[in-house]
Amino acid sequence: MHRSGASSERAVEMVSKDDPRRIATRLIRAGPSGAPMRTRTVAPPLQRGSTVLMPDASSLYAADQPTYGMNAHAVHEALVDGLKTLERAAYVELFTSGLSAVTGALSAVVSAGDEVLVVDSVYGPTRRFCDGYLNRMAVSVRYFSPTATAEDIIALAGPATRLIFLESPGSQTFEMLDVPAISRAAQARGILTAVDNTWASGLLFRPTDHGVSLSIQALTKYVCGHSDVFLGSVATNDAEVAEKLATFVKDTGASVSPDDAFQGLRGLRTLEVRLKRHGESGLAVADWLARQPEVQRVLHPALPGDPGHLIWRRDFTGAAGLFGAVLRPEGRSAVEAFLNTLELFGLGFSWGGFESLATHCDPQIKRSCGPLAFEGPLIRLNIGLEDPQDLIADLRRGLDALS
Ligand SMILES: *Cc1c(COP(=O)(O)O)cnc(C)c1O
């Protein structure tokens, strides 16, 4: 069919006789932009917008309202509000991933010449940022053992020590730190503390209740909960720290997409029920695993007999579904046979989603305070929301493939 551009445009132009403006202009003006919301839904409106239209010229430079769409929509506000409730914190900043929350928290509060003390069991990419970027910015970093006491850690601190960075349980190896005691000792010396609290997701342990300056979470894990969003947050009750975080976010343009914030809020609604199931199933599987002859040791602070159990019982209100297990000494190919036999466990990094995952950990573990003293290979399991009996049967098949 051949039709000239001019005649097709004329046809479209016929649509509205009473609007004298041309088609390009009318399309751009279409829709009720700025009109009040037509329907009231359970979830907040999902508005996408970089530009925010101001009601009049005098509002353009008004300090009391958002003038740009970065982290400024109803959905951001709703998520921040929910996270304040979760973290019992007065201030929350959103980040585009858990790692950007970690690096943002560190960058916001340290300056050239400062020193940061970091637990040796810290999440790998956090260590990479400390050793690379922070060192390049003339911030020195020293690591301390994940079995260190508050006294041990404070004894390391010098006049340049600005921040103590904690993670408890530790990534991959699940050692527990006495966060309340470390926080108290640090406060007495005027040193800030930060906790990567992703395992507890703000629900099982609240760092701010113990005076921790910065509570950091990869919302990507349990809060989002469906392995389909990257999101992070930093919570604080310290107004000075909050100001620095807000400035950092503004200065670096760390803006979260409204769609991701919407998914984060949706996950947050069901966090409590999901985490309970993750925790219960995780303990059932861990308890079974600890009794298998192929397993030397299960690393799970909620199991009685775990070195971190007393701290966990004192400070935590429940368990997450992520833990480790040390297998009896086997070569890499036997461990790979175990993983390849699993049907219900996906082989993938990350955790906190509804589906179970397994990895072996040894190739990625780095330590500054001396090597790990495990007898055999270390595996990590993320226990999802499947029935734990099916997961146990799957693991049994995997263990059979070890030999
Ligand atoms: C996954 C993870 C992060 C980073 O989260 P991303 O959203 O993947 O960047 C940070 N800390 C811990 C402990 C994690 O497990």
The ligand as an SDF file (V2000), in Angstrom:
LIG
                    3D

 15 15  0  0  0  0  0  0  0  0999 V2000
   25.3710  -10.0380   48.4180 C   0  0  0  0  0  0  0  0  0  0  0  0
   25.9920   -9.2970   49.5170 C   0  0  0  0  0  0  0  0  0  0  0  0
   26.3050   -7.9430   49.3940 C   0  0  0  0  0  0  0  0  0  0  0  0
   26.1490   -7.1980   48.0900 C   0  0  0  0  0  0  0  0  0  0  0  0
   24.8640   -7.1420   47.6180 O   0  0  0  0  0  0  0  0  0  0  0  0
   24.5880   -6.8670   46.0580 P   0  0  0  0  0  0  0  0  0  0  0  0
   23.2270   -6.3320   46.0300 O   0  0  0  0  0  0  0  0  0  0  0  0
   24.7460   -8.1870   45.3800 O   0  0  0  0  0  0  0  0  0  0  0  0
   25.6100   -5.8830   45.6070 O   0  0  0  0  0  0  0  0  0  0  0  0
   26.8380   -7.2970   50.4750 C   0  0  0  0  0  0  0  0  0  0  0  0
   27.0530   -7.9440   51.6350 N   0  0  0  0  0  0  0  0  0  0  0  0
   26.7730   -9.2480   51.7860 C   0  0  0  0  0  0  0  0  0  0  0  0
   27.0390   -9.8820   53.0900 C   0  0  0  0  0  0  0  0  0  0  0  0
   26.2460   -9.9700   50.7370 C   0  0  0  0  0  0  0  0  0  0  0  0
   26.0050  -11.2700   50.8750 O   0  0  0  0  0  0  0  0  0  0  0  0
  1  2  1  0
  2  3  1  0
  2 14  2  0
  3  4  1  0
  3 10  2  0
  4  5  1  0
  5  6  1  0
  6  7  2  0
  6  8  1  0
  6  9  1  0
 10 11  1  0
 11 12  2  0
 12 13  1  0
 12 14  1  0
 14 15  1  0
M  END
$$$$
